[in-house]
Amino acid sequence: MQGGWLAVIHSLSIPAIGLGTFLAMLLAAWGGHSLRNWQHKRSRGESPESDDSIAQEGYLLSSALGLLGLLMAFTFGMVLSRYEIRRELVIDEANAIGTAYLRAQFLDEPHRSRLSHLLVDYTANRIQLASAGADSNTYLEKNDALLTEIWAAVRGSRESALAHGVTTALLVTFNEVIDLDAKRKLAWQLRLPAEVLVLLLAYLIITAAVVGHQVDGPRGRRAALLLLVLIAISLTVIIDLNRPMTGHERESQKAMIALLQSLRTQPPQVFDRFVAPSEAVRR
């Protein structure tokens, strides 16, 4: 039941969630304001509220807003931290692929060209995969197929790596490429726990009702409306950052794009400039 409910939430567009949250809070605030009017009508003829009672209501509103701010800051901190992790993984992966490409140049042909071309194709596909959004299955299948081909090519280059003494270096760097593939896939799947989102949404509604109950007068209602708009915008940003593959604010791929441009402008033959003639014949 919970999984189906969350699936419906995740299927909604981010603007729809922000607008829906704002309307829900507006309705809760209206309900709180209506309750206040009903209480006033019921208490007509009774003694007016004391200053202590009014002050206590003010403290209650301040406490509710303070706790809301704490929850929003905690939630925003979680999604921002995961966004930063995804951004750092892009840089780490670009460095790992670049290192693997350079170390592959120590191999003899055809291993050198095969691995170089596979790494270029893999990098281009990783960029497309990161920006594909909901239509990522095709690029994901190609990603896994390229990884299999890359490892098969590394295995096939064993004798050449042994001859040049780069076996360990080659295995380490290509293992790092594969490890970072798994880390980025996992980072794309990580989202806030459902309990955190449910708690935050419930508290937003309750706080909106408290605000509507306590605020009175045209100026107070305008201030309350502005507060609800700001809260809805903040929640929209949180939801956006919480969708690594379908949100609008995704981790930058500049490091991978720069790497791809560099690899395409540096084919294997570029690295033969200072190779001895006897060694060039082998290549």
C-alpha positions in Angstrom: 0.0 0.0 0.0 2.8 2.4 1.0 4.8 1.5 -2.1 1.8 2.2 -4.4 1.1 5.5 -2.7 4.8 6.5 -3.1 4.7 5.4 -6.7 1.8 7.9 -7.3 3.8 10.7 -5.6 6.9 10.0 -7.6 4.9 9.9 -10.9 3.6 13.4 -10.3 5.5 16.3 -11.9 7.5 18.5 -9.5 5.4 21.7 -10.2 2.3 19.7 -9.5 3.6 18.6 -6.2 4.5 22.2 -5.3 1.1 23.5 -6.3 -0.7 20.7 -4.6 1.2 21.3 -1.3 0.4 25.0 -1.5 -3.3 24.3 -2.0 -3.3 21.8 0.8 -1.7 24.3 3.2 -4.1 27.0 2.0 -7.0 24.8 2.7 -5.6 23.9 6.2 -5.1 27.6 6.9 -8.6 28.3 5.9 -9.8 25.6 8.2 -7.8 27.0 11.1 -9.2 30.5 10.4 -12.7 29.1 10.2 -12.2 27.4 13.6 -11.0 30.6 15.1 -14.1 32.5 13.9 -16.4 29.7 15.2 -14.7 29.9 18.6 -15.1 33.7 18.7 -18.8 33.4 17.9 -19.2 30.8 20.6 -17.4 32.9 23.2 -19.5 36.0 22.7 -20.6 37.5 26.0 -17.8 35.8 27.8 -14.8 37.6 29.3 -12.1 38.5 26.7 -9.0 36.4 26.5 -6.3 37.4 28.9 -2.9 38.7 27.9 -1.3 35.5 29.1 -3.6 33.4 26.9 -2.7 35.6 23.9 1.0 35.3 24.7 0.7 31.5 25.0 -0.9 31.3 21.5 2.0 33.5 20.2 4.5 31.1 21.7 2.7 28.2 20.2 2.8 29.7 16.8 6.5 30.6 17.2 7.3 27.1 18.3 5.5 25.5 15.4 7.2 27.7 12.9 10.6 27.1 14.6 10.1 23.3 14.5 9.0 23.5 10.8 12.2 25.5 10.0 14.2 22.8 11.7 12.5 20.0 9.8 12.9 21.8 6.5 16.6 22.6 7.2 17.2 18.9 8.1 15.5 17.6 5.0 17.1 20.1 2.7 20.5 19.2 4.2 20.0 15.5 3.5 19.1 16.0 -0.2 21.8 18.6 -0.7 24.4 16.3 0.8 23.4 13.5 -1.6 23.5 16.0 -4.5 27.0 16.9 -3.6 28.0 13.2 -3.4 26.6 12.7 -6.9 28.5 15.7 -8.2 31.8 14.5 -6.7 31.3 11.0 -8.2 31.1 12.6 -11.6 34.5 14.1 -11.1 35.9 10.9 -9.7 34.6 8.9 -12.6 36.0 11.3 -15.2 39.4 11.1 -13.5 39.3 7.3 -13.4 38.3 7.0 -17.1 41.0 9.5 -18.1 43.6 7.5 -16.1 42.4 4.2 -17.7 42.7 5.7 -21.1 46.3 6.9 -20.6 47.4 3.5 -19.1 45.8 1.7 -22.0 48.4 3.4 -24.3 51.1 1.2 -22.8 49.5 -1.8 -24.5 50.3 -3.3 -27.9 47.9 -3.2 -30.8 45.1 -4.2 -31.2 44.5 -4.0 -27.4 45.4 -0.3 -27.2 43.0 0.9 -29.9 40.3 -1.5 -28.7 40.3 -0.3 -25.1 40.7 3.3 -26.2 37.6 3.2 -28.5 35.6 1.4 -25.8 36.4 4.0 -23.2 35.3 6.8 -25.6 32.0 5.0 -26.3 31.5 4.3 -22.6 32.1 8.0 -21.6 29.7 9.2 -24.3 27.0 6.8 -23.1 27.5 7.7 -19.5 26.8 11.4 -20.3 23.6 10.4 -22.2 22.6 8.0 -19.3 23.0 10.8 -16.7 20.7 13.1 -18.7 18.2 10.6 -20.1 15.8 10.8 -17.2 12.9 8.4 -17.3 14.1 7.0 -20.7 17.3 5.6 -19.3 16.8 1.9 -19.9 18.3 1.9 -23.4 21.4 3.7 -22.2 21.7 1.6 -19.1 21.7 -1.6 -21.1 24.3 -0.2 -23.4 26.3 0.9 -20.4 26.4 -2.6 -18.9 27.2 -4.2 -22.3 30.2 -1.7 -22.7 31.4 -2.6 -19.3 31.4 -6.3 -20.2 33.3 -5.6 -23.4 35.8 -3.4 -21.6 36.6 -6.1 -19.0 36.9 -8.7 -21.8 39.3 -6.4 -23.6 41.3 -5.9 -20.4 41.5 -9.7 -19.9 42.5 -10.2 -23.5 45.4 -7.7 -23.1 46.9 -9.6 -20.2 50.0 -10.8 -22.1 50.7 -7.3 -23.5 50.3 -5.8 -20.0 52.7 -8.4 -18.6 55.3 -7.6 -21.3 55.2 -3.9 -20.4 54.9 -4.4 -16.7 51.6 -2.5 -16.3 49.4 -5.4 -15.3 48.7 -4.2 -11.8 48.2 -0.6 -12.8 45.9 -1.6 -15.6 43.7 -3.8 -13.4 43.5 -1.2 -10.6 42.4 1.6 -12.8 39.8 -0.4 -14.7 38.5 -1.9 -11.4 38.0 1.7 -10.2 36.0 2.5 -13.4 33.7 -0.4 -12.7 33.4 0.5 -9.0 32.5 4.0 -9.8 29.8 2.8 -12.2 28.2 0.9 -9.3 28.5 3.9 -6.9 26.8 6.3 -9.4 24.0 3.8 -10.1 23.4 3.5 -6.4 23.6 7.3 -5.9 20.9 7.7 -8.5 18.6 5.4 -6.6 19.0 7.0 -3.2 16.1 9.1 -2.0 14.8 10.4 1.2 13.1 7.8 3.4 9.4 7.8 2.9 8.8 8.4 6.6 10.7 11.7 6.4 8.6 13.0 3.5 5.4 11.9 5.2 6.4 13.6 8.5 7.3 16.8 6.7 4.1 16.9 4.6 2.0 16.3 7.7 3.8 18.9 9.7 3.3 21.4 6.8 -0.4 20.9 6.9 -0.6 21.2 10.7 1.5 24.3 10.8 -0.6 25.9 8.1 -3.7 25.2 10.2 -2.0 26.8 13.2 -1.0 29.8 11.2 -4.5 30.2 9.9 -5.9 29.9 13.4 -3.6 32.5 14.9 -3.3 35.1 12.2 -6.0 37.7 11.8 -6.6 40.9 9.8 -5.7 41.8 6.2 -2.0 42.4 6.8 -1.7 39.1 8.8 -3.5 37.1 6.1 -1.2 38.6 3.4 1.9 37.7 5.5 0.6 34.2 6.1 -0.1 33.7 2.4 3.5 34.8 1.6 4.8 32.4 4.2 2.8 29.5 2.6 4.2 30.4 -0.8 7.8 30.4 0.4 7.2 27.0 2.2 5.8 25.5 -1.0 8.7 26.7 -3.1 11.2 25.3 -0.5 9.4 21.9 -0.6 9.5 22.0 -4.4 13.2 22.5 -4.4 13.6 19.6 -1.9 11.5 17.3 -4.1 13.5 18.3 -7.2 16.8 17.5 -5.5 15.4 14.2 -4.3 14.9 13.0 -7.9 18.4 12.3 -9.2 17.3 10.9 -12.6 14.1 12.9 -13.3 14.5 16.2 -11.5 15.4 19.5 -13.1 18.5 20.1 -10.9 20.9 17.2 -11.7 24.6 16.9 -11.0 26.7 18.7 -13.7 28.3 16.5 -16.3 30.9 19.1 -17.3 33.8 16.9 -16.1 32.6 14.0 -18.2 31.9 16.3 -21.2 35.4 17.8 -21.0 36.9 14.3 -20.7 35.0 13.1 -23.8 36.3 16.1 -25.8 39.8 15.4 -24.6 39.7 11.7 -25.5 38.3 12.4 -29.0 41.1 14.9 -29.7 43.8 12.4 -28.5 43.6 9.2 -30.4 46.1 6.5 -29.6 48.5 7.6 -32.4 49.0 10.9 -30.7 51.0 9.1 -27.9 53.5 7.6 -30.4 55.3 10.9 -30.9 58.4 10.0 -28.9 58.2 6.3 -29.2 61.3 4.5 -30.5 61.0 3.2 -34.1 61.3 -0.4 -33.0 58.5 0.1 -30.5 56.4 2.0 -33.0 56.5 -1.1 -35.3 54.9 -3.2 -32.6 52.1 -0.7 -32.2 
